[in-house]
C-alpha cells in the first residue's frame, strides 16, 4: 500500500485492512507474514534462478530475462495503435473547470485550483478524468478539490498503457498465473 492509503485504513476508531477488512493495530508488524516472505523460496520467471520471496523484487529489477518475460505479456495484450489522431484526447494540457483558463499540465491544474478555487463549491467535470478512455465527460464531481487531491497526485501516463486492452490483459494475467504455478 502507498502511505496515504494505509493512513486512510488506520483513521477509523477500529482500523481495518483495505483488502480483507480484518482489524489492524497501528504499529504492530505482521511477523508471521514477514517470516513467510523470508523463508519461502521461488524461481524467477525469466532466468529460473531460485531465491527467497524477500529478494525477488530487487532481482526482478535487474534481471534482463525477467524484463523480457514481462514485455512478452505486455505485447500480447497491446492493440495496434490507431492511425487517426482525432481519436486521441489531449492528455497533456487541461482547462480549469472553474474559470476556463487553458493549458495547465496536470500538476499546474492542481496548483491553480488550490490557489484560486479552493473555496468554490460548484460541481464541475474533472478535465483530467474526462480525457481518459474510461472517463465520463458529463460526470460532475461533488467535491472537485478533494477529488484532485486524492485522484491526481500522480500522472496516469506513468501507470497506464492506453493501447492495451483491459479485458485481454486480465485474460493474459489469468493464463500466465496458471502456467507459472
ABEGO torsion letter per residue (X at the ends): XBAAAAAAAAABABBBBAAAGBBBBBGBBBAAAAAAAAABBBBBAAAGBBBBAAAAAAAAAABAAAAAAAAAAAAAABBBBBABAAABBBAABBBBAAAGBBGBBAAAAAAAAAAAAAABABBBBBAAAAABAABBAABBBABAAAAAAAAAABBAAAABBAABBAAAAAAAAAAAAAAAX
